[in-house]
Amino acid sequence: MADIEINKSDIDEVNDVIQETDEEAYALDSEFTEEKEYKTVQKYELVTILSYLIGVRNEILDDMCSDEYVELLNSLRESTNARILRYLCKARTSLLRNYKKTDNEIKYNLGNINRMEWFDAENINKLESWEVHIILYNSSADKYCVHINKLINEHVDACKKLFPDWVKWEYIRDLFVIADYEKPKKLKAEFTVYKEHRKEYPYGMYIHWRPDGRGNLLNSDGRILKTIYRQHGDYFNDGSKYRDAVEDTKENIYEFIRESMRVVIVVDCENSDVYKLYGVLKNLNSEQMSKIEKIILYDDYHTSCGWDWLEKFIHIPVFHEEVERVTDRKSLVDIKMTAGVCEAYYKDNIDSFILCSSDSDYWGLISSVKDAHFLVMYEYSKCGQSIKDALTKRCIFHCSIDDFYTGNASDLKKKVMINELKNLTNDIVGKNGWEMTRQIYERTKITSTEREMKDFYNKYVKSLRLKINEDGVFEIVVNEY
């Protein structure tokens, strides 16, 4: 390996940056919030799903749906369960808009909803063909209102899988289902609210909510999440679930890759979040990311077991460098990573590195290998402003993995946690299920709310069951679905 030249000015610069950064590290202030505001954009995944299901007109859907969500919209249009709920919601809105006209048409002209111009006859006939019997005989508008709400209540749960796991399903479900819909007074009250506040309902389509005077509910995923949680006395504060990095950030990453001859991702696992990094990789263009030769993970036994699963969820080759500790208090990951990057640059002719770390120690590496090209990804809460200023001064592009959408990392989280649950079930007798759940979150290094932990406990821990395999041996089965 060629000798690395380090002069005194380099050492002084490294020490200054590290000292300033150490004073700021792990400090959360308004600066981070402001920086995130203009480096992220709102997501419209929930907007697309809800807009389709509640019956927003196709021309509006096509107009509002950007290229990113066309595939999602098409998948909804191909889903029988989604179409059933959509057609029922459209029928309910048409009934509420034309309640007296519908009732009079039935009473005086012996009409029915499949022959009234304000209902979509094609949708109604399709529902009947799917044995969702929406048509009643010798009925009235009152009975139709109860009946359609009953059908929505029966079919809404079939659409649960259309929504991300991290969204509270009962809050989403409540947008469709009117509680106590069998009671005439309840339906009348809903009808009155809709009639008086129709302009506040998204595109005029009925949903079960309390209009809040804050504009269109379907303005963005953030608007949806904050509203439905607030209306249930809850609070949604995970911005990474409804924001994504702006296109400029992504394009800078693509440009870095395009201008590189050979590029690898180098990860300081002690100072990076595996689930956030996975979210970043899933959010970037697969064609551009295919040009990355490999991902090198520098890790020790203290970090998340999630790193062991990363290579099973991405198409980039992953190499794991396990780093031993001399003492429990001192990690050698940063030293091992520095040596590895130097070897890759001088020996293997790797010219470009995407460094994933929030540790100020990597500035010494960047300052030492001056002819290599670097791009740095960090976490806001762990990286001080001084190190970012130093990167900017050196014209090194840097971005936060917190800016990228993390809702798409739920598949990795679920797999890692269920695997840990399986590991813990080997000696399960006498253990407390709730304490075991806490242990799973601690071992996987997944940050969550108490409510999310209870959801995992109720869905997976409480559903554990015994099974006898083909050899007659008892096994504990985890419900993974």
Number of C-alpha atoms within 10 A of each C-alpha: 10 9 7 11 10 13 10 8 9 15 14 11 15 22 16 14 22 22 14 15 21 19 11 17 20 15 13 14 10 8 10 14 11 10 13 19 13 11 18 22 18 20 21 22 19 21 21 23 18 22 23 23 23 25 23 20 13 11 8 12 17 13 8 15 17 13 9 11 18 15 12 16 19 10 12 19 15 11 12 14 18 22 21 24 26 24 22 25 25 22 25 26 21 19 22 19 19 14 19 13 14 23 22 14 18 19 15 8 9 12 17 20 23 16 12 14 9 15 20 16 15 11 18 23 16 15 20 13 10 11 9 15 15 18 16 12 10 10 15 17 22 16 14 22 21 18 19 20 22 16 18 20 18 12 16 21 15 13 18 16 9 17 15 16 14 12 16 16 14 13 17 19 16 17 16 21 20 20 13 12 19 15 10 13 11 14 19 14 11 18 16 13 15 24 13 9 14 17 15 19 21 19 17 16 22 26 20 17 19 16 20 13 11 9 13 17 24 18 14 19 22 23 18 20 22 16 22 22 17 13 14 11 8 12 13 14 12 14 19 21 23 24 25 26 26 15 13 11 18 18 13 15 20 18 11 18 22 14 11 18 12 18 23 23 20 22 26 22 22 21 19 21 26 26 25 22 23 24 24 23 18 18 17 17 12 13 9 13 16 13 17 21 15 17 19 21 23 23 25 19 11 13 17 22 17 22 21 13 15 19 16 12 13 13 13 20 15 18 13 15 16 13 18 15 14 9 8 8 6 9 17 15 23 24 14 18 23 19 13 15 24 23 15 17 21 16 11 12 14 20 18 24 25 22 22 26 25 26 22 24 19 22 18 19 18 24 18 19 18 12 11 18 19 22 21 23 22 23 22 24 16 19 24 26 16 20 26 20 13 15 18 12 9 11 11 15 18 20 21 24 27 24 27 31 25 24 21 20 21 16 13 18 19 15 15 24 22 18 19 20 21 17 12 15 18 10 9 14 7 6 11 9 14 16 10 18 21 14 15 21 19 12 16 19 19 17 12 10 9 9 10 14 17 15 14 17 18 14 15 19 21 13 12 15 11 10 12 11 9 7 6 8 8 11 13 14 15 19 13 11 6
